[in-house]
Amino acid sequence: MSTSVTFDVNGASVQVDRSARRLTDVLREELGLWATKVGCDAGDCGACTVLLDGEPVSGCMTPVGRLAGRHVETLEGLHASGEASGLQSAFLSHGAAQCGICTPGMLVAASALLRETSAPSEPQVMDALGGVLCRCTGYRKIVAAVMDARTVDVVEASPPAGKAVGHRVPRVDGARKVEGTDVFGADRVFDDALLIRVVRSPHHRARFQLGDLDAYASATPGVIAVFSAGDIDGRNRFGVIPATADQPVFAEAEVRFRGEAVAMVVGEPDRIEALDLAGFPVTWEALPPLMSIDEALADDAPPLHDARDGNVLIRGHVRRGDLDGAFAGAEVEIEGEFETGFIEHAYIEPEAGCARRVGDRVEIQVTTQSPHMDRVELEEILGLPPGAVRIVPTAVGGGFGSKLDLSVQPFLALAAWKLGRPVRLTYTRPESMMSTTKRHPSRQCLRIGATRDGRLTAMDYVGEFDTGAYASWGATVANRVPVHAGGPYVYDAYRARTVAVHTNGPPAGAFRGFGVPQSTIALECLLDELADAVGVDRLEFRRRNALTAGVPTVTGQVFASGVGYVDCLDALRPHFDRARAEAAELNAGHGSRVRGVGLAGMWYGCGNTALPNPSTIKVGLRRDGRIVLYQGAVDMGQGANTVMTQICADALGVDMACIVTLGADTDTTPDAGKSSASRQTFVSGNATFLAGSSLRARMLALAGVSDEAHLQLDGPTLVARDRDATTELDLRALDADDGGMVAVTSATYDPPTTLLDEDGQGDPYAQFGFGAHLAEMDVDLDLGTVVPRRITAAHDVGRAVNPTLIEGQIEGGVAQGIGMALMEEFLPGRNENLHDYLIPTIGDVPEVVSILVESGDPVGPYGAKGIGEHSLIPTAPAILNAIRDAVGAGVRRVPATPDRVLAAIAEGGTR
Amino acid sequence: LVGRSPSAFDPPAISAHLSSLSPIDDVRATADYRRAAAAVLVSRALADLGGDG
């Protein structure tokens, strides 16, 4: 029998070893066709979709041994032949690619559909793409793009000079995403890179002992080195907040959560990949774990960390007004307890990267949201001086907060540094899910008082958050939630207290909203009950109590303008009335399915809570007439590259096409902070505006023209039109630095905030975004299943720098909100993969209507505010309120799975 | 079931017929829920067959 197999890839015959290897492995590693992505290696996510004899299949589930004589097509082939060009243009113009990791799979699956029908219907598109998961877009723009593929010829031209802000500019890095050439963490490989595998705890809590690692390494073929805690020359501790950094790279003596690393094995890729780690010399002594907040807070609970009494990481609070007096004056009072679980980020790109030693430095190419933070932490772990580590972020295939924390980086850095050879590491999907951060589970109790005519008087909130085994962003959640728990409403008195508690769960960290999605569920569900109790229309109730400009927030902060919550509610009014009327008509039939309509509001402060968070952006004019934007704000799909380019172009008053935007690299781009807290458009946007304005001043001076002049770059010639005079300056004739730059400016912006006093009073954020969602849901009264019909989302974005990107953030946030409300809960050890852990598929996301309210923020660039996290926050409570509207009783534990909804139906007496 | 009219299967009859099911409790739903949902789905399927759904 032949030892090789011959088949056809994109029209060319290939011959590879006959083996059980996956097709994805052969395509990527052997044939260099990197457009086909790997998200799960289990046939769940569809990122690896290729065509086999014209039919979409998961490449990861296709052994090459079966392919003799068959035809494989990948995105590279569909792109080269031009077949995908209409689809690619439509994806660009609709903003259907965000991070881009699912884009090749989507385009391949859509191409197969378009061969069958050139004008597919929405259900046909949903059927054809149903096997490909996307975590960023909420799918709606993908559906629209596929339906539009035959009609979009060319992507919209760039806006005129000075008019980029506000324009639906296609993303500047979009072409490489739709062509499949963007390089993600697992796609960058140094020649002869060794492979790393990490040895992890199978127990939630255990003492352990490592055996003779040297003997294991020398006796195991292919293993070049084994590293454990003793090999860390610097500090075996990391954590995103220096004051609470507590997580070891490799555990020492005891593991605190399932999936915690104790060692790593490095060696020849084929052998390391095939290695059975069951033979690794480690002995475990399992200990009883603390798997809930109650267990962790019990008097006799063993402490996870010596310095943290009672397993309490931190407490937070905000107090304002006379709470007892305000409750005494309340005519109506309502209280409730709400619970949420761990939620997995489920980006389609698992953590991945590679590293090499370059002299006395280490260079790491990795998927990350926070390159400069990574650099500093890794230097401390390795015991190297500042500047010894270089982080070059790859494209990020979704982050949502979890890629702020270190994952693969310490392993890569340590192995490359110690061995002096290039190394690589890509987490498996289960490894990613068990070992990286999650959304904090919560138990929240709140009590709200109001007058009989529907004015809020008092609110008292207690939120307990399970921060898992290590601190991660636990302190941020504990400090952010007390500011936000009251929502965008006005109270006579307010108190919110939080506690972050350690358990033996996975570390809970940042996930789109830092605890505010959880607290908003509690608040907004209870507000509906309170509105009903006082007999006031649910939207009017919120409007009557809404925060407005000039009125102090719960921390005493007063905004003179830029408070657009009432505008969001008003924008929803006609939709609310229409939806209620439709529901009443539908429900008159007494069938087994009922329509519910739910509403929820939100506010969210952009940037760090009462802490500095500066961004620095550098811009230069190059001798060849190009503006170079050193854009260090990581673009993880949200569109920072595009937003900064738009702002830079308008600050300079030049055409966007003159700008070359360079992505983050800690050696070349200044620190633009982390991509989190919805801060990049606001904070880095302001830095970009300031740097661009400053470069414009330099260019005006070079040309010797006034502030009024219109600037244009015509090849290497700077053309300045000042009133009637035109000045032309040949940039090649000017002095330039080594990089060919004629002028370089950089600027830093740090939002004006203040520390909070002992009552939590002060100015924690320089701007807040506001929003409200309307959910129309169908509930099956016999099965308890819930089907979303439409979400209408109104958001005060200050000024929409790029409406298409903002709609993308809203639709993607809505999809994650649907997941949070209806299906998602991570249970350590039970659903560490994407077939047991469910995220919304293309069929789960209904029509999303986005309404952009532009209140004009006084400190945002061109009035802009952040939107990244805001869009997720009100979806889940709006859905829960719609369920309650339909069935007469609420669900107070998410996800609202059918059994929980059925229990609510029984309670509500609808059935 | 063969030869009988779908309308002969009222909810108690369907539940009795399904009494041998032993569904699991897991992340997505309780065993009780699964048993109840099975009865609903069977009764809907029968109703559809009978043309009175």
HADDOCK unambig.tbl for C-alpha pairs under 7 A between the chains (distance, minus, plus):
assign (segid A and resid 782 and name CA) (segid B and resid 40 and name CA) 6.73 0.50 0.50
assign (segid A and resid 783 and name CA) (segid B and resid 37 and name CA) 5.71 0.50 0.50
assign (segid A and resid 897 and name CA) (segid B and resid 28 and name CA) 6.63 0.50 0.50
assign (segid A and resid 897 and name CA) (segid B and resid 29 and name CA) 6.99 0.50 0.50
assign (segid A and resid 899 and name CA) (segid B and resid 29 and name CA) 5.72 0.50 0.50
assign (segid A and resid 899 and name CA) (segid B and resid 30 and name CA) 6.79 0.50 0.50
assign (segid A and resid 899 and name CA) (segid B and resid 33 and name CA) 5.60 0.50 0.50
